[in-house]
Amino acid sequence: MFEKLCERGGLVGVQHALRVVLVDVNDAVVGAWRSAFADTPGVEIRRGSLLDVDVDAWVSPTNARGRMDGGVDAIVKRHLGAGIQVRVQRAIRNRFGGSLPVGSAVCVPSGAAVPRFLISTPTMRQSSQNVSETMNVALACAAAFQAVHLQNRAKPGSIRSVALVGMGAQTGRVPAQVCANLMWTGYTLFQDHGFTDYDELRAAVLAQLADIEAAGSARRVRIDIRSRLPFVPEHEDPAPAAAPADSSIPSAPSVPSVPPASSVSSDTTPGGSTPVNDAQAPAAGEPAASADDPLKLAELFTGGGEPWLPLLRPVIEARPGAADFIGPQRSSEVVPVRELTFQALKPHPPHKWKVVVFGQNPYPRAESATGIAMFDNTFHDWQDSQFGRVVSIRCLIKAAAMWKYGIVKKTPIADVRALLKKEDTVQPPEWFQAMLTQGVLLLNSSLTASADGSVPTDRHTAFWRPVAEQIVEEILRAKQDADEEDRGVVFAWWGAHARSLKRVVQRLEKKYPSVAVRHLDHANPAAQGDIFCEGDHFAQVNDALAAVGTEPVDWLPRKGWNQQAAGATGAAGGEVAERMGAFIASTMELHQLYLERLTSVKDEGLVLPPVTGVFDTPLMDFRKAVEPVSQVLTQLGPYIERSSRFGETKAAAEATADGATAGAAAGLSADAISALYLYTCESAFYREINAVLRSPDRERLVPYLPYLRLLFSAVSALPARTQPLWRGVALDLRSQYPLGRTVTWWGVSSCTSEPSVARAFLGSRGKRTLFEVTPARAVGIRRFSAFTGEEEYILAPGTQLEVTEVKAERGGLCTVRLTELEGQGLVS
């Protein structure tokens, strides 16, 4: 076994086979480690980044509340995503009541392939605390190995390798040699001994408090606890720690006792391992069990929204007609894209929102709605004519310019644009980044709308009202225990639909008297236009923020604002700004992902040589098939891992499904499912493979041949659809599709079964081409997709189509009808 427990002199001994890597960018720390661990075999010492170490678990020094906002913690969170802090803090809340004592740790699934676990152990109670005169590093290091021990006790062999950085040497200001000596003390403690819980561990270290403190940088201390602590067999539940009988072991009143480790529940991780300190968040891309999650809500909260799921799911599932508003089979006319419904909640934990802006409902256009109120993804520059046409953001920015620069309400939009350019104002995506960084939650009172108006706005608002109430209550509840600067909140009610919630919020706030709350009513910019610009709304919001003890918001920041944020609030401010920038970019990418796959037809129709060599390539397993591609696309690794995990899970689920479901995927292997899933991931892969398929240079296809072989096997195993499908592009492509011509679509061609979806992506103005395709063999991939909001059908690369009708319609729309020529594909 990986870790064997045995009774050794009245203690639980540990026989290790653990690979330990010490890694840091600080030369002084690395040199101190080499000195301290010179006579200690089995420890690898490197200079470099923790992010480059391939191990099962990373150890990240943290603070008592698990706020990953500085030092190594912030770097890890930026790499693994905001959801990792959510899991860490949930573990601390569940296991330790919200405050993690020094000398304890939590082990949570990372959601990534490398590492599979993150171990968080505090070296300090508050961020940037000076711990140079304490023994916290020894306690933290020992606690990290205790977390490994407990994880492997729950699931033998789940952590076989671990990497640690120089604990406390940066933000904690611990001298490098002292840090190295204390980490050696923590490491050797677990070479010699094992413990049933963190109480025993802390007592063991505190028993030699005087020796450790006196050692300084001159010597190391090896803890000897033989015969001091009682042995508790693993099959028994150890009682809460009591004071040791030996009077030489001092008590530690400043370190609260914790529940015994054996009382912690376990859940299985995506890789089959079991974290002992936290309930596992669903792995990205893995389907939720339909019996427990009939609306498939879990997949909508990944990427930072995980803590909201248990709060909102019961409310949503209890609502009549929930499937029509948020279910996977809802109408294609409902916006935004289903995966983005809860996007606005994901950037921050609840207590970090200081301004909550309630708008009315999402843009009723699929190409515009992003899940973040007012954020229209159809334009990214104030000079774009679309900015002037979208009333809500136009009036919002004009009002901000009135607040900052004193312009008047009647200022023409051309002059507003000129002012924004003159003042070097950030462009639209960065404006939303700045709002999120400053803690402004832009939320619609209704999270959905109907693009075609078939369901009135009032019905959408009524459905989401209890959900909005729950969101508000959680923000208030979280703030009552937050730091002083986070305890205030200002609610801005924009429009009558939003104000209908105000009375409810006023009732809720009475439950949380320690939270300072202010309310401001204002016009709805979308419905009332320039009336929104009347008064000095943004100045009023900032006055309200001052009244609740919170910093004001810069409602119209200039370029370079993020450097100013870093300078004003330290590294943490710059890191938050960077994280929000990545979040906005990811939101834009996710939103565009499905739209692009349906509109990429503009790149089709080229006359190219046939694709050869696909069916001469042996059929391989998924990982082997994508190995050549991963050499070309070096950032593809995480998506390969995610796709492989999804394929294995989905294939196992299909194997136990009822006859109808199982029959629908008969013959589809885990490898084939993984191949389909990879194509749909929000990575560069689908763009690159289609670009290569459309390239005249057929040599570029060579690395993709094994993957294409696997993809074609997946397509051939799925049921064929022969009913019409649609896709489109906002261009006039009639010249490329004359009546009677045979054209070839070289890429993996995505289509929709709903013409209204394709029309929505085209927009309603300008030159547009809508393609209606009658396929011979299209296959639906929604069940195997990372993007489940709409049914997606694909045609295999090299599909040949005959143009059977070209029809010009009013308003710039052209409809082209195509029929697939069966058995005449150009891939061999």
Residue, then its C-alpha position, 0 to 999 in steps of 0.5 A: m500500500f502507498e501509506k501503511l499505518c502501524e502501531r509504533g511505540g504507542l503511536v500511529g506510525v507512517q511508512h511513507a512512499l511520498r514524493v516531496v518537491l520543494v520549489d520556490v522562485n526565491d534563491a535564498v529560500v532554495g539555498a536554505w532548503r539545500s542546507a537544511f535538507a542536505d542530510t534528508p533523502g527523498v526530497e527534491i529541491r528546485r528553483g522555479s514556479l509551483l505552477d510548473v510542478d506536476v504532482d498530485a497536490w500543491v500546498s498553498p500557504t493561506n490565511a485563516r479564512g482562506r482568502m486567496d488574495g495575496g502571495v502564492d495563494a493569489i497565483v494559484k487562484r489565478h491559475l486554477g480559477a476563482g472556484i478554487q477559493v470557493r471550495v477552500q472556503r467552503a471546506i473551512r466553513n464546514r470543517f472549522g466553522g469559517s476560521l482555519p487554525v494555524g496547525s490545520a489544513v484542508c484538502v480540496p479537489s482542484g478541478a484540474a488534472v494537475p494538481r488533482f488536489l490543493i492543500s491550504t494551510p494557514t501560516m497566519r490568521q490575517s493576510s500579510q501578517n508578520v509571523s517571523e517570530t512565531m513557529n507557524v511555519a512548522l505548524a503549517c508544514a506539519a499540517a500539510f503532511q497531515a492533510v496528505h495522511l488523512q486523504n490517503r487514509a480515506k483513499p489509499g494512494s490518492i496523493r503520491s506526490v506533493a509540492l510545497v513553497g517557502m512558507g511564510a518567507q514572502t508575505g510572512r517575512v520569515p527569514a529564509q533559513v528559519c523558514a527552511n529549518l521550520m519546514w524541515t521540522g514539520y517534514t521530519l515529524f511526519q517521517d517519524h510519526g502520524f496523528t489521528d487529528y490536528d489536535e494531536l499534531r499541534a500538541a506535539v509541536l507545541a510540546q517543544l515550543a521552547d526548543i523550536e523558538a530558541a533554535g532560530s536559524a542556527r539549528r534544526v529541531r527534530i520533534d520527539i513525541r515518543s510515549r507522549l501522546p495516546f494512540v487512538p486506533e483508526h477504527e475508533d472515533p477519537a474523542p475530542a482532544a483533552a489536555p495531555a497528562d504530561s505537564s511538560i506539554p503546554s496548552a495552546p489556548s490561542v489555537p482552538s480545538v477542532p473536531p476529530a478527523s474521523s468525523v469528516s465526511s468524504d466525497t469522490t473526486p473526478g479522478g476517483s479520489t476522496p477529499v476528506n475536508d470538503a464536499q466535492a464540487p462537480a468537475a468541469g464538463e461532467p454531467a450531474a446525475s439526472a435523478d438529483d438534478p433534473l434541470k441540470l443546474a450544476e453545470l450552470f454554476t461551474g467557474g465560480g458560482e459553485p457556492w450559489l448552487p445549494l442555495l438557489r437550486p431548491v428555490i428554482e426546482a420548486r418554481p412551477g414551470a422551471a423547465d421552461f425557463i432554465g431546463p435543458q429542453r427550454s425554448s431556443e428563444v430564451v436568452p441568454v445562452r443557458e450556460l451564461t444564465f448565472q454568469a453575473l454571480k461568479p466573479h466574487p464571493p457574496h460579501k465582496w459585492k458593495v454595489v448591487v445594480f438591479g436592472q430589468n431583463p437581459y437583452p432580447r437578442a442571443e448575440s447580445a445577452t451575456g448573463i451580465a446586465m448591460f454587457d452587450n457582446t456585439f461591440h467592443d469599442w465606443q466608436d462602434s455604431q452599435f454603441g449608439r444604438v444600444v440605449s441602455i449602455r449608451c445612457l449609462i456611459k453618458a451619465a457616467a461622463m456627466w458625473k466625471y466630466g460635467i457634460v450636459k444631458k443633450t450632448p450628442i453621442a458623437d461628442v460623447r465618443a470624442l470625449l471618451k477618446k480624448e480622456d483615454t477611457v477604457q473600452p467596453p470590455e475593460w469598463f465591465q472589468a473595472m466595475l467587477t473589480q470595484g465590486v459592482l454587481l450588474l444583475n437583472s431582476s429577471l435572469t432570462a427573457s424571450a427573444d420572440g416575446s412569446v413569454p411576457t417579461d412579467r412572467h420571466t420576472a415573476f419566475w425569477r423573483p424568489v431567486a433574486e430574493q435568495i441572492v440578496e439574502e445571501i449577500l446580506r448574510a455573508k456581509q454580517d461576518a465580513d471584514e469591516e470594509d466589506r460590511g456595507v452595500v448599496f442597492a441601485w434599483w433601475g426601473a419599476h421591475a427592479r423596484s418591485l423587489k425593494r420592499v422584500v429587500q428592506r424586510l430582509e435587511k432587518k434580519y442582519p442589523s450589523v450590515a449597513v444598507r442604502h437604497l437608491d431608486h433610478a430610471n431604467p436606461a433601456a426603457q426610459g433612455d436619457i431620463f436615466c441621465e437626469g440627476d447625478h445618480f452615480a454621485q449619489v451612489n458614491d455618497a451612499l457608499a461613503a455612508v456605509g464606510t466603503e470606497p467610492v466607484d470610478w464609474l468611467p475609468r481611464k486606461g491604467w486604472n488597474q495599475q492604480a488599483a494595484g498601487a492603492t490596495g497593494a498586489a491584491g488589487g492588481e490581482v483582482a483586476e487581472r482576474m476580472g479581466a480574465f473573467i470578462a474575456s472568458t465570458m465573451e469567449l463562451h458567448q461567442l463559442y456557439l455563435e461562431r460554430l453556427t456562423s463559420v460557414k463564411d469560410e466554407g465553399l473553397v475548392l481544395p484537394p480532397v483530404t486523404g489518410v484519415f481512414d488509413t490511420p489506425l483507430m486509437d484511444f483518445r489520448k493517443a489520438v490527440e497526442p500529435v495535436s497537443q504538440v501543435l497546440t501546447q495549451l490544449g492539455p487541460y482540455i484533453e484531461r477534461s474531455s477524457r474524464f467526461g468521456e469515461t464518466k459519460a460512457a459509464a452512465e450510458a452503460t447503465a441508462d435505460g434502454a431508450t437512452a442506451g440505444a441512442a448511443a449504441g457503439l459510442s465508446a468513451d474515446a469517441i465521446s471524448a473526441l466529440y467533447l473536445y471539439t465543443c470545449e471553449s478552447a482554440f481547438y475547434r477553430e484550429i482544426n477547422a482552419v486546417l481543414r480549410s487550408p490548401d496546405r494538406e500537410r498541416l492536417v497530418p497531426y490531426l489525422p488520428y483525431l479525425r479518424l476517431l471523430f469519424s468513428a463517433v459520427s458513424a455510430l450516432p443516429a442520423r438526422t435527415q430533417p432540415l437544419w440551419r446555420g447563417v452568417a451576417l454577410d451576403l454570400r449569394s455569389q458563392y452559392p449560385l443555383g445548381r453548384t456543388v459546394t464542399w464544407w470542409g470544416v466540422s459544420s455546426c447547425t441548429s434544428e431551430p431556424s429561429v436560433a440561426r436567425a437570432f445569431l444573424g441579427s435583424r439588420g444588414k446583409r445576411t445569409l441563412f442556410e437551410v440544409t437538408p442533410a443525408r447524415a447529420v448527428g446531434i452531439r448535445r449529450f456529448s457537448a461542453f455546451t448544452g444550452e442548444e441542440e447542436y448538429i454537425l456535418a462531417p468534414g468534406t460534406q458536399l452540398e448542392v445549391t437547390e434554391v437561392k432566395a432574396e428576402r426583404g431587409g437584406l436577408c438571403t436564404v440559400r437551400l442546400t441538399e447533401l449529396e449522400g456518399q460523396g464526401l471528400v475525406s478518405 
